[in-house]
């Protein structure tokens, strides 16, 4: 159920994660009988309904609804139904912190969940720590694993930029070129790309010729493109916000047929149909996808189930409106994170706020997460010390208005040395 708010042990955690133990072991009638007499588990959903993250927020919302429906149809969490309490943070750090406070003090939420844009996470997580509210973010930023935040903040359902670019830099260097120009949004998420891809490509014997930072609310981009050095072999682009279609169209108009190789993060095209007029030049270019938007020939049964549940077709567009393209490379993180919360609560025998610390410890005890309906994007490995999950990354090539997966990294490709041990911090 959802409404908009207007006004352990290591062994136990792993058993729950792998086998879906707990309430799911009860007969269906017993699950519903218990749930009907229990208070719901309240999950505060910090959603970017407005601001530059609105396209993501819309699909994060649909994915959250679908995952919650599935969890509740299967008996909820510990026999209790899940209730989503949604609050719009406007994709704004200050409002984000206010939303977290409302979850804890006004709505009585058990946990907070769902935040995407990194500057909002960074603005909100300190307040979650002060309020001792477990805060499960779906962001990709390196801020969690870097040690910048606190023990109450976890990212168990989506990988971070550092692991992503580290895994893909070898493919870029070997197949596309070593002289790179980077175009990225001028805030924390873009800065992660700037810093970590620069390091990663240099480790492959390459170099970044220029860093071009663009304000995330920018609406026209042509004035930035003359800064791209002529000797650029690979243009690395990642852009976010409502003007991404303008960005990729203007990029094509600037280069014409004489473009360098292009490697982009799908963020530059999230919620945008690659068959849109003006994007023909993308044919033959490469894109990172956190989850392949177009169903692949070897599509798993888990991906097929997940697509049907969230209501998207084989091209990643809404089943009810083919012009409404999803943020498929990111929104799986909401689905997977909610299932991690469920597994953690069941391992911790979570009953209420007094068990929040035990819940965090149960999640910290998790390691391998097999590919499954709960984890349709692929297998993952959670690092309880850094509160960050690691998983496969996908590189796709645009071919005939289709995104064809051409490379899948291993989980080992994405690993890096720990920078923090949150388990040493007190609650």
N, C-alpha and C positions, 0 to 999 in steps of 0.2 A: 504494500500500500504506500501511497505517496501523498504528501500534501505540501503546498507552498506555505512557508511560514511568513505570515504577514505580521505582524505585530512582534606448575606444570612440569610438565617435564618435557625434555627433548624427545624421548621415545613416544610420549603421548601425542605431541604435536605432529610428529612425522607419521604416526599411524593414522591420525585424523586426516592429514593432508593426502596420504596415499589412498586410503580406503573410504574416506567420507563417512567416518563413524559418527556416533552420537545420535542425534534425533533421527537421522536417516535410517537407522537400524530398526526403528519402531515401525509397526504396521501403520498404514496410512491413517486409519481411523483414530489410532492412538495419538498420532502426531497432532491431528486437528483437535482432538479432545483436549489435549494438554494446552495447545496454543490458544484455544478459545477462552481459557480461564487465566491466561497469563498476560501481563503487561507486554507490549511490543518492545522489541529492540529498536531504539531510535538511532538512526544514522544521519548525522547532519551533513547534507550535501552542499558544499560550497561550489556554486555553479556560475560560470561566466555567461549570464544571460544577456548582458549588455557589455559595451566596450569592445576592444579589439579582439577579444576571445569569443565573441558571441557565436560564431559558426561552430567552433569546437563545443561550446557550452550546450548548444542545441542537441548535438549528437552524443555528448557525454550524458545528457539527460535521458535520451531515448535508450541508450545502452544500460544505464543504471536502472531504468524502469524494467527493462527486459530481464536483467539479472535478478532483480528483486522479485519479480513475478515467478521466475523459475525456482528461486530459493524458497519462496513461500508455498508454492505448489508442492514442494517436497518436504514440507514440515517446518520451514523456517530455520531458526538457529536455536538449538537446545529446546525445541518444541515451542518456541515463541515466534510470532510473526515479526517480520522486519518492516519498519515504517521509515520511509525516507522523508526527512525534513529539509526542504530545499530553500536556500537563500541565495539571492543574486549578489555577487560581490562587485559587479561592474568592471571586472578585470582590473581592480584598483587595490593596491597594497593596504591603504588605510582602511577602506571598507572591508577588506579581507579580514583584518584583525578584529573589526567590529562584529563581523559575521561569526567568527570563532567564539567570541565572547557570548553572543546570543545563543549559540548551540549549547554552551556549558551552563549559562546562568538563567536563560529564559526558557529554553525548550527542553532542558533536561536530557540532552542527547548522550548516548553512551560513547560515541566516537565521532570525529569529524572525518570527512572524506571528499576526494574528488578534485582538489585544486590542480590546475594545469599550468598557467603562466608563472614562470619562475620568480618574477619580481613580486607576485602576489603571495607565493609560498614563503619567500624570504620575509615579507612583511607580516605574515600571519603566524608562522611557526613559533616565534618567541612567545606569543600570547597563549598558544596551545600548551606550550611547556609550563608557563606560569599557572595556567588553569588545570594542569594535569589531565588534559584531554587527549587521548590517543588520536593522532592526526595522520591519516593515510593519504598521501598525495599521489597524483597521477600526472607527473610533470616532465620527466626527462632531464631536468636540470641536475647538475653535479652537486648542488648545494647540500643534499642529504649526505651523500657518501664522502663529501669533503670534510665533514665535521663541523660545518658552519652552524648547524641547527642544534637539536637536542634529542634526548632519548625518546621523547613522546612523538617524534616525527619519523615516519617510515615510508619507504617507496618500494613495496613488494610486488607491484603488478606491471611495471614498465621500466625499461632499461634507461640508463642515463647517457648523456651526450658523449662523455669521455669514453665509455666503453664502445659506443656506436662508431665513433670516428676512428678509434684505434683499430677496430676490426676491419674497417673498410679502406683505410689508407693504402694497404698493400695492393688491393685491386685497382685503385685509382692510379697508383704509380706504375704498375705493371702494364696496364691496358690503355690508359688515357693520356698520361703525360706527367711530368714532374714539375713543370713551372705553372704554378697555380695562382689565380687571383680569387679572393674570397669576397662575397657580398653577403652581408648578414644584418639582422636587426640590432640596433644599438641599445640593448639592455642585457640582463644577466644571461638569458638563454643564448643570445647571439655571441656574447663574450665567451661562453663555454666553447662554442664552435671555433671562434677565433683562436683561442688559446690551445685547445686540445688537438684540433686538426693541424695547426701549424707544427706542433710538436710531433704529431704522428707522421706527417708527410716528410718532415726533416729526417726522421728515423729511417725513412725509405730512400733517402738520398735525394729528396726533392726540396723545393723551396716555395715559399709564398711570396710572390712579387709585390702584392698590394692587399691591404685590408680595407674594404670599403664598408663603413658602418652607416646604416640608414635608419632614421627615426621610425619606430614601429607604427606610428600613426600617419606616415607619409602616404600621399595619394598619387604622386607623379614621380617618376624615377629617371627620366631621360637625362637630367643634369648630373647624375652620378656615373653614368656609363662611360663618358670620355676619360674617366680616371683609370679605366682598365688598360694596363700596359699592352702594347702591341705584341710583345713576345709571349703573351699568355698562351699556354697550351691547353689548360683546363680552367674553365670558369666554374667555381664552386659557389652555389647559391642556396640560400635558405632565407625565406621571407615568411612573415606571418601577418595576420590581420585582414581586414575587409578588402584591401586593394591588391590581393595577390594575383588576380587575373590581369589587372592592369600591369603589374610588374612583369609577368612572363610575356605578355603581348609586346610591351615596350622593349623588352630585351631582344625579342625576335626582330622587331622593326629596326633596332639599332644595328644589329649585326648583319641582317640580310643573309645571303647564302654563304658568306665568308666567316662563319662563326668558329670559335675554337671548340674543342670537345667540351661537353657540359656535363657536370655531375651536380645534381641538386638533391636537397632533401625534399621529400614530398610535401613538407610544410608549405613550400612555395605554390603547391597545387592542391592542398587539402580543400575539400568542398568545391573543387573546380573540375568539370568534365574535361579530360585531355582532348576530347573530340571537339571542343569549342572552336569556332572560327577564329583564326589568327594564331592558333597554336600548332599549325602544321609543321613549323620549323623544328618542333621538339622531336620529330621522328629521328631515331638514331641516338638520342641523348639518354643519359642514365640518371636514375633516381633511387635514393634510399627510401625504403618503405619499412616501417615498423611492423606492418602486417600487409601482405599484398592485397591491394584493393580489388584487382580483377582475379576472379577464381582461376587457379592454375590447372593445367591438365591433370596433375597429381593431387588435386584438392583432397584434403582429409575429410573424413566424416565429421570430425569435430568442427572444422571450419564451416561445413555445410549446415550443421545444426545451429551454430552461432549466427550465421547469416540469416537464417529463417527466423530465429528468435528476435534479432534486433530489427528485422524488417528491411533488409537490403538485398538487391539482386546480385547476379554474378559480376556486374560491373561496379558494385559498391554504391549504387544509387537506391533511393527509397523505392520500395515495392509499389507504393501508392503514387509516386511522382518521380519519373526517371530523370527529371531536371534537378532534383534535390539530391546532390552528391554528398556522401558521408565523409567524415574525417576518419576513414577506416584504419589508417596507419597509427592512430593514437587511441581511439575510443575503446579498443579491446582492453586497455588498461583499467577501465572502470569495472568491466565484467570480471576480470581476473582478480582485481583488488578486493572486490566484494566477496569473492569466494575465499580469498585468503583470510579476510575478517571472519567469515563463517568458520573456517577450519581452526583459526586461532581461538575463537570463543568456545568452540566445542572442546578443544584440547585443554583449555583453561577452566572448563565448566563455569563459564562466565554467567553471573547472575545479576550484576549491577556495577555501578561506579566503583565500589570498593574492590572490584576485581580487575581494575584497569591495568595495574602493574603486572598482574599475572597474565593478562592478555598479551601485553607487550613481550613478556618473557616467552610466552608460547610461540609467538611469531618469530622471535629471535632464534628459537630452537629449530626453525624450519631450514631445510637445505634444498634438496632436489624436488622439483615440482614437475611431474611427468606431463607430457602433452595429453590433453584430455578435453572433455567438454568444459571443464572449469578453466582450462588453460589452452584455448584453441589457437593462440598465436604460435605456440610451440613450447617445448620443454624449457625450464628455467632453473636457475640455481640461486638461492637466496643466501646472502651473507649477513648473518645476524649481528656481527660486530659493526658493520657500516650501515645497516638498515637498507641496503640496496640489492635489488635483484639483477641478475645477469641472464641474457638469453640470446637466441639467434638473431642475426640481422639479415636483411634481404636487400639485394641490389636488383633493380629491374631496368630493362631497356624498353624505350617506347618504340613499338613496331606496329605500323598500321593502326594507330589510335588505340592500341592495346598496351598494357603494361605487362611485359613478359619477364618473369624472374630469371635472372642469369647467374646469380651467385648467392649462396647462403653461407654465412660464416658459422664457425663452431662457437659454442659457448666459451671454450678456452681462448679463442681469439679476442674475446671481450674483457678478459680479466685483467686487473691491475692491482698493485700492492695496496693494502689497506692504508687509509689516511686517518682513521679514527677507530676507536673501540667504544661505542656507545654503551656496551654492557657494563663498563666500569663506572658509568655515571649513576648517581643515586636517583631514586624517584622522588 
